[in-house]
Amino acid sequence: MYEGTYTPGVRHRAGFHPNGAVTVKVGDVKKPVVLVLTSYEPVVWKVEAPKGAVVRVIASGYHKQTVEGLDEKVPVALLSNEAGDKDYFYARRKEAGPNEGDHERAETKRKYDRLVERVRELTKQDIKEFRGEYAGSTFEIK
């Protein structure tokens, strides 16, 4: 994700980075999940999940991330460059588009590879599913 959904009439620009919002709806999953939520811009991640469905959340981005809606017992790690975390990460896609240049391809690969590396370090697990978009308002996990 690059950015969440903004209030009508509000957009980010140089030096102005308002919070966007993304709702993450977790359904009746077979096994509890670890959510890894990333965005370049600041996002308020609103998680809707049955009790016990989410066992951990890692929210990381260039700008600060916020997570709402979970039981306070669910561990939430917040990482961002803005907060001074040198190990922050974010990626909105696995590969650059076919019409993009070599620099964009290399940057996209670097960001995704960094995400994979950090998720393994932090969770001791591989990514089971990746969803990336430039902007979004709702994701569903079933």
C-alpha positions in Angstrom: 0.0 0.0 0.0 1.2 3.5 -0.7 -1.7 5.3 0.9 -5.0 4.8 2.6 -8.3 6.6 1.8 -8.5 10.2 2.8 -11.3 12.5 3.9 -12.9 14.1 0.8 -10.8 17.1 -0.4 -7.7 16.0 1.6 -4.6 14.7 -0.2 -0.9 14.3 0.8 1.7 16.6 -0.8 5.2 17.6 -0.1 5.5 18.3 3.6 1.9 17.4 4.4 1.1 13.8 5.2 -2.4 13.3 6.7 -3.6 10.0 8.0 -5.4 7.8 5.4 -7.6 5.0 6.6 -7.8 1.3 5.6 -10.2 -1.3 7.1 -8.9 -4.8 7.3 -11.7 -7.4 7.7 -10.5 -10.8 9.0 -13.1 -13.5 8.5 -13.3 -16.9 10.1 -9.8 -18.0 9.4 -8.7 -21.7 9.9 -5.6 -20.7 11.8 -4.9 -17.4 13.7 -3.0 -14.9 11.5 -0.1 -12.5 11.9 -1.0 -9.3 10.0 1.8 -7.3 8.4 0.5 -4.0 7.2 2.7 -1.5 5.3 2.3 1.8 3.7 4.5 4.7 2.7 2.0 7.3 3.8 0.6 7.4 7.4 -2.4 5.0 7.7 -4.9 4.2 10.5 -5.4 0.5 10.0 -8.9 -0.4 11.3 -8.9 -4.1 12.0 -12.2 -6.0 12.3 -11.6 -9.6 13.4 -13.3 -12.3 15.4 -11.7 -12.8 18.8 -8.5 -15.0 18.5 -8.3 -14.6 14.7 -5.3 -12.2 14.8 -2.4 -13.1 17.1 0.0 -10.3 16.2 0.3 -7.2 14.0 3.3 -5.5 12.5 2.6 -2.1 10.9 5.5 -0.5 9.2 6.0 2.4 6.8 8.0 5.4 5.9 5.5 7.5 7.9 3.9 6.5 11.2 1.2 3.8 11.2 -1.6 3.3 13.7 -3.6 0.2 14.4 -7.1 0.2 15.9 -9.8 -2.3 16.7 -7.9 -5.2 18.3 -8.1 -6.6 21.7 -5.4 -4.9 23.8 -3.7 -8.3 24.4 -2.8 -8.6 20.7 0.8 -7.5 20.3 1.3 -4.6 17.9 4.7 -3.5 16.6 4.8 -0.1 14.9 7.8 0.8 12.8 8.5 3.9 10.8 11.3 6.0 9.4 9.4 9.0 10.9 9.8 7.5 14.4 13.5 6.9 13.8 13.3 3.1 13.3 16.1 2.1 10.9 14.5 -1.3 10.3 11.2 0.0 8.9 9.9 -1.4 5.6 7.1 -1.1 3.2 6.1 -2.5 -0.2 3.0 -2.0 -2.3 3.7 -4.6 -5.0 6.0 -7.5 -5.8 7.0 -6.3 -9.3 7.1 -3.1 -11.3 4.7 -2.8 -14.2 5.8 -3.7 -17.7 6.1 0.0 -18.8 8.3 1.1 -16.0 12.0 1.7 -16.3 15.0 -0.1 -14.8 15.2 2.1 -11.8 11.6 1.6 -10.8 11.9 -2.2 -11.3 15.0 -2.2 -9.1 13.3 -0.1 -6.4 10.2 -2.2 -6.4 12.2 -5.4 -6.1 14.4 -4.0 -3.3 11.4 -2.9 -1.3 9.6 -6.2 -1.7 12.7 -8.2 -0.9 13.2 -6.1 2.2 9.7 -6.8 3.3 10.2 -10.5 2.9 13.5 -10.4 4.9 12.0 -8.3 7.7 8.9 -10.5 8.0 11.1 -13.6 8.3 13.2 -11.9 10.9 10.3 -10.6 13.0 7.9 -13.6 12.7 10.2 -16.6 11.9 7.6 -17.3 9.1 7.4 -16.8 5.3 4.7 -14.7 3.8 1.6 -16.8 3.1 -0.3 -14.2 1.1 0.7 -10.7 -0.2 -1.8 -8.1 -1.4 -0.5 -4.8 -2.6 -2.2 -1.7 -4.1 -1.4 2.0 -4.6 -4.4 3.1 -2.5 -7.1 1.2 -0.7 -10.0 1.4 1.7 -10.8 -2.2 2.6 -9.0 -5.5 2.5 -10.7 -8.8 3.4 -8.8 -11.9 4.7 -10.8 -15.1 4.7 
